Amino acid sequence: MGIPLIDLAGALHAGAPRTPAVAAVVSQLRQACTETGFFYVLNHGVPQELIARQFALARQFFDLPLADKEAISLHHSPSMRGYERLGGQTLDANARPDLKESFYCGLDYAADHPYVLRGYQSYGSNQWPAGLPELAAYSRLYIAALQQLALRLMQLLALSLQLREDYFDPMHANPMLTLRMLRYPPHPEGADASTFGAGEHTDWGAITLLAQDGHGGLEVKLPDGTWVDATPVQGALVVNLGDMVPRWTNGLYRSNPHRVRNVYSGGAPRYSLPFFYTPDYEAQVAPVATCVPAGERPRFEPCTVGEHLQAMYRKTYGLGHRAASSTTAAVMA
């Protein structure tokens, strides 16, 4: 079993009649979600020049002096947006600190937005580097394109669950969107087995859309426990399900562990652009009727998106509500 590739050509437009192309995509999507929780998408509608420009900006950003990057450290931001230094995160508690540096940005929410006033994580404003003024405008364009694709994928997920195409649409009013630019240095020679660019983890939101450079290094753990490489595919994005989707599907769809080791780049850094999509903080997450057999109780109790994220933090880190609220955006990956 490997990571399947799904061609979205003919399935990108909502509200169209159920053509054979849409039916084929929905069938492939359901199989991928029940088996690997990971898949590639081709003909996804995000212009390649937009992706290439974002990679170029990522390289320019990480080449800035450390002092310039630290000036916009995410620790200066209530919404945890900004720069995170090398080794600033440990995704696998049993491994060494991750060998990566990153920059977080997302949708701008005004200071008087109700969710900002309530202190919900990932809601607020961004920090941008003074030495790279074009990063803000182009990142917003990139986020908008990925958001459109994420919304369409959520509609296709609904169809794969025998739900109305627009089933998840009401949950998108005030979404939690995070674009993360990542730079992984080469894997150290002689590194021990607990050294990773990103340690083993699952994502906690709904779906993640990943653009990766040509070096590879992403590894996915299959249900049988084996690890496979998510080898870069020209023109394709990698999509994986977060832990929220098993809650919606009563455990039918998978959120599989993954990790990163930059061991194939020939001594060059690896760059990647994960985009994390999570619905409105106050949206309800409950097993859908089509995934709960008649006469059986759902495996998961209903909760809000925010309650799900808080529970994941308490489970993983033993953090209380206040601590979890202040750190969710900083470690979601």
Residue pairs with C-beta under 8 A, 6 or more apart in sequence:
1 35
1 36
1 222
1 224
1 228
2 36
2 228
3 36
3 38
3 39
3 40
3 220
3 228
3 230
3 238
4 28
4 31
4 32
4 35
4 36
4 39
4 40
5 39
5 40
5 41
5 42
5 233
5 236
6 25
6 28
6 29
6 32
6 39
6 40
6 41
6 42
7 25
7 41
7 42
7 43
8 25
8 41
8 42
8 43
8 44
8 45
8 152
9 21
9 42
9 43
10 19
10 21
10 22
10 25
11 21
11 22
11 25
11 26
11 156
12 43
12 44
12 45
12 152
14 152
14 155
14 165
14 166
15 165
16 22
22 156
22 159
25 156
26 156
26 159
26 160
27 160
28 39
29 39
29 156
29 157
29 160
30 160
30 161
32 38
32 39
33 39
33 157
33 160
33 241
33 245
33 249
33 252
33 253
33 254
34 252
34 253
34 254
35 223
35 254
36 220
36 222
36 223
36 254
36 256
37 240
37 241
37 245
37 253
37 254
37 255
37 256
38 220
38 230
38 238
38 239
38 240
38 241
38 256
38 258
39 238
39 239
39 240
40 233
40 236
40 237
40 238
40 239
41 153
41 236
41 237
41 239
42 233
42 235
42 236
44 149
44 236
44 237
45 145
45 148
45 149
45 152
46 145
46 146
46 149
46 237
47 145
48 235
50 141
50 142
50 145
51 142
51 211
51 273
53 138
53 142
54 138
54 139
54 142
54 181
54 211
54 273
55 211
55 213
55 271
55 273
57 132
57 134
57 135
57 138
57 139
57 181
58 103
58 181
58 182
58 183
58 271
58 273
59 183
59 271
60 132
60 135
61 69
61 103
61 129
61 132
61 135
61 181
62 69
62 101
62 103
62 181
62 183
62 269
62 271
64 129
64 131
64 132
65 131
66 85
68 129
68 130
68 131
69 83
69 85
69 101
69 103
69 129
70 83
70 85
71 129
71 130
72 82
72 83
72 127
72 128
72 129
73 82
73 83
73 84
73 85
74 80
74 81
74 82
74 83
74 84
74 104
74 127
74 329
74 330
75 82
76 82
76 127
77 124
77 125
77 126
77 127
78 119
78 124
78 326
79 106
79 109
79 116
79 121
79 122
79 123
79 124
79 125
79 126
79 329
80 104
80 121
80 122
80 326
80 327
80 328
80 329
80 330
81 104
81 105
81 106
81 124
81 125
81 126
81 127
81 329
82 103
82 104
82 126
82 127
83 101
83 102
83 103
83 127
83 129
84 101
84 102
84 103
84 104
84 330
85 101
86 99
86 100
86 101
86 185
87 97
87 98
87 99
88 97
88 98
88 101
88 102
89 97
89 98
89 100
89 102
89 330
89 331
89 333
90 96
90 97
90 98
90 199
91 98
91 196
91 198
91 199
91 200
91 201
91 259
91 331
91 333
92 196
92 199
92 200
92 201
92 259
93 316
94 194
94 199
95 194
95 195
95 196
95 199
95 200
96 192
96 194
96 195
96 196
98 196
98 197
98 198
98 199
99 184
99 185
99 187
99 188
99 195
99 196
99 197
99 262
100 182
100 183
100 184
100 185
100 197
100 198
100 260
101 182
101 183
102 180
102 181
102 182
102 183
103 180
103 181
104 178
104 179
104 180
104 329
104 330
105 126
105 128
105 139
105 143
105 178
105 179
106 122
106 126
106 143
106 176
106 177
106 178
106 179
106 329
107 143
107 175
107 177
108 124
108 125
108 126
108 140
109 115
109 116
109 123
109 124
109 125
109 174
110 116
111 124
111 125
113 123
113 174
115 123
115 174
115 281
115 282
116 123
116 124
119 325
120 281
120 306
120 325
121 176
121 309
121 324
121 325
121 326
121 327
121 328
121 329
122 176
122 177
122 178
122 278
122 281
122 328
122 329
123 174
123 176
123 281
126 136
128 135
128 136
129 135
139 179
142 179
142 273
143 177
143 179
143 275
146 177
146 179
146 209
146 275
146 277
147 175
147 177
147 277
149 209
149 237
150 177
150 206
150 207
150 209
150 275
150 277
151 169
151 172
153 207
153 209
153 239
154 168
154 169
154 172
154 206
154 207
154 277
155 165
155 166
155 168
155 169
157 168
157 207
157 245
158 164
158 165
158 166
158 167
158 168
159 165
161 167
161 248
161 249
161 288
161 290
161 291
162 290
163 288
163 290
167 288
168 279
170 283
171 279
171 280
171 283
171 284
171 305
172 279
172 280
173 280
173 283
174 280
174 281
174 282
175 277
175 278
175 279
175 280
176 205
176 276
176 277
176 278
176 279
176 280
176 281
176 305
177 275
177 276
177 277
177 278
178 275
178 276
178 329
178 332
179 273
179 274
179 275
179 276
180 273
180 274
180 275
180 276
180 333
181 271
181 273
182 198
182 271
182 272
182 273
182 274
183 269
183 270
183 271
184 197
184 198
184 217
184 260
184 262
184 269
184 270
184 271
184 272
185 262
185 269
186 262
186 265
186 267
186 268
186 269
187 195
187 197
187 261
187 262
187 263
188 195
196 259
196 260
196 261
197 217
197 259
197 260
197 261
197 262
197 270
198 259
198 260
198 333
199 259
200 221
200 257
200 258
200 259
201 257
201 258
201 259
201 333
202 242
202 243
202 255
202 256
202 257
202 258
203 240
203 241
203 242
203 243
203 255
203 276
203 332
203 333
204 242
204 243
204 244
204 278
204 308
204 309
204 312
204 332
205 242
205 243
205 244
205 276
205 277
205 278
205 309
205 332
206 241
206 242
206 244
206 245
206 277
206 278
206 279
207 239
207 240
207 241
207 242
207 245
207 277
208 239
208 240
208 242
208 274
208 275
208 276
208 277
209 237
209 238
209 239
209 274
209 275
209 277
210 218
210 237
210 238
210 239
210 240
210 272
210 273
210 274
210 275
211 237
211 272
211 273
211 275
212 218
212 230
212 232
212 238
212 270
212 271
212 272
212 273
213 232
213 270
213 271
213 272
214 232
215 232
215 262
215 264
215 265
215 268
215 270
216 229
216 230
216 231
216 232
216 264
216 265
216 270
217 260
217 261
217 262
217 263
217 264
217 265
217 270
218 229
218 230
218 238
218 258
218 259
218 260
218 272
219 227
219 228
219 229
219 230
219 258
219 259
219 260
219 261
220 227
220 228
220 229
220 230
220 240
220 256
220 257
220 258
221 227
221 256
221 257
221 258
221 259
222 228
222 256
223 254
223 256
227 259
230 238
230 258
240 255
240 256
240 258
241 253
241 254
241 255
241 256
242 255
242 276
242 278
243 255
243 308
243 312
244 278
244 285
244 305
244 308
245 253
245 255
246 252
246 253
246 254
246 255
246 300
247 285
247 286
247 287
247 300
247 303
247 308
248 285
248 286
248 287
248 288
248 291
249 287
249 288
249 291
250 287
250 288
250 291
250 292
250 298
250 299
250 300
251 291
251 299
251 300
252 291
260 270
260 272
262 269
262 270
274 333
276 332
276 333
278 305
278 309
279 305
280 305
281 304
281 305
281 306
282 304
282 305
282 306
283 304
283 305
284 302
284 303
284 304
285 302
285 303
285 304
285 305
285 308
286 298
286 300
286 301
286 302
286 303
287 298
287 299
287 300
292 298
303 311
309 324
309 328
310 321
310 324
310 325
313 319
313 323
313 324
313 327
313 328
314 320
314 324
317 324
319 327
